[in-house]
Amino acid sequence: MKNFFVCGIIYNVRLNEKKEGNKFMELTTLVKKIKDGEYTEKLKKLYGEAKSEISKERYLKAIAAFENLYGNRDIEIISVPGRSEILGNHTDHNHGCVLAAAINLDVIAVVSKSLVPGGRKSHIRIQSEGFTPDDVDIENLEPQDNEKYTSSAIIRGTCARFVERGYEIGGFDAYTTSDVLKGSGLSSSAAFEILVGFILNHLYCENKISPLEIAQIGQYAENNFFGKPCGLMDQTACSVGGFVAIDFKNPAEPVVEKLDFDLTKSGYSLCIVAPGDSHDNLNEEYASITREMKNAALYFGKEVLRDVDRAEFNANIDKIRERYGDRAVLRAMHYFAENIKVRAGAESLKDGNFEGFLQLITASGNSSFKYLQNIYAAKEPDSQGISLALALSEEFLANKQAAVRVHGGGFAGTIQAFIPKKSVNEYFEKIKSVFGENSCLELFVRKDGAVVVM
């Protein structure tokens, strides 16, 4: 265990923690054990009491699909959660602080080492439910132009980074299925990236690679092979699990603390509302946030706001707004204040001060609306599903101790609410009457990140 003092918090992260070794089991034997209830308690831990039976059927269905594709093999089942951003809206790209959490929606993989003889040891085959199968020859680890923006690029990029860092790789066959909703801001893509790295680490590297390094490898694959520039928050939260505080002052070596807080004992639910607005054609809106924050930093000769002194920034607001405009100033102000909220939020959870934590969530949401301005696209003022969802939520929750904010990148997508469990059904009725039956999700924070389930 190493300890770090960053942003006024003692951070600690367990490095190179070995997880349980390979426990491959003959397929039909595993099916019998699941049906006999041997894994019920483990499924309850990952998915909650209400979803344990549904999860059992989901696992059995995935095993059947694997057998149909690859035959009766010795298998394991691996789970990687999605994640929810809790505090730190649009801070990571300027090397800020973030508080995130793993959730009880996940991608699972039924996996087996490639058979030898069979000529497939150098191939990774992954069939993801509902998608074209991937078959990647891992003897060729150069980026392929025709694979950009595909899952094959993630697989090849992950293997390339393993080899660059001196780790073993090898072939495997897998069937995956995910209930992490795409476009929901819950990081279905990051969960898949961690899944590939975790499987390679588990099968070929004796689980010696830390969850943080697996996350960094996933980010590398997305940036350099998939073709999308991204931060490291999503991958880290999916890989580590639980509530996790992350400091990106040095992005190459972020400081991570897994917080020991059990949301299920708080009497609250984490809820996500999706009004249904589309992310299409919003690339410039997202890019403008990063660009304007970095412009404010550039005034001081810095690349990111993390390297700018807040007092010096305050003393030069008149000059910054003259050169880069008022919105750049407002977004920089959000950044500085949001970093403070992340630090305070982590301390609140560690102290068990949930009321203070909720106040910080509300303050973060207000800052995103007024200063960061990522609630709706200025070019589409008639499309304000996020604004309406926030307004309806605040009206319903006015006399309740609760909190609501925009979730993730903003402009479209989802909002997040922490609501007393006793009020969730009534809240969902109100939201669904406006946005539809599938607009609401009730989640909980799961303690495990990437894990071998059985």
C-alpha angles and dihedrals in degrees: 000000000000124000126212132189108214132152090357094302130105104237123194132182130180109233127209092359108178116226125206115299128248113302103177113179132193108264100239091046091054091049090054092049091051092049091047090057098247092138099038095108092048091051091049089054092053101038109017133251095285095053101040096096092044089050091052090056090046091054093047091050091050092050090051090051090050091050091049090054103038108013132239104330140155104269147177129201121225128191130201119183130223117236142229124213107231104178133354104068108196097347104113096073089060092047094260136143127278137188113205138160139211114238138207094257111091151159114247128197129200100207141182133174114258113269119252123228093041102083093246102105090105093050133082113204119190124174109192115195110262096009140094110271120256121226110177124183101216094195084079108061101167119114112264118215092211091056098058113131092013134112089241088066090055091051094048093043092050092051091047092054092047090055093045089055093048099255128140121250133185144164128287140169121226143171115205135190128182137197092184098116115235115237092019097107090245095116107247089165094052090049090056091049092052090046093059093047093045092052092051091046091048098045102037111015103049090244091285096135113093122237089246093055091048087055092050090050090052091051090050091053092049094047100042106027107022091043103231123119108224141160125242103248098094096048093045094051092047093048100043102037133204121052107332131189113206129190115198099187086122103029092192090060108022117188113237133191123185107212121219100226125131110207092189090068093052096073090239136111128214107229132189123202121197112195090189102246115152126245090211117126094007098112092107092050091055093042092052092063094056092041096050094046090050091047089057088051091046090061086069094043092257130126097217137023092243088075094051121095110236094219091052089049091052091050091055104041092115092056095043093052090048092054103035106016137252096284092059089055093048093049091049089050089053090051095053094046094044092057089056090050091053092053092046092046092054090050091048092054092046090050093045090242097146094162090058090046091055091051090055092050090054092047091050091052092050091050092050090052099045105029111016089040098201098134097098137000113262090218091058106045093160092062106071106141093143092051091049093047090052092048093049091046094050091048093051094043096043094111096034131082098247142118137223135184144155111281124224125332096351134205087096135000120065150338127220128223134184105207135174107261092236090060100046098092094049091046092050091050090057094046095045091051087065106029104027141258097294097047098096136067128183111205141171131210111255119209097217123079118189107351144163104245100184 
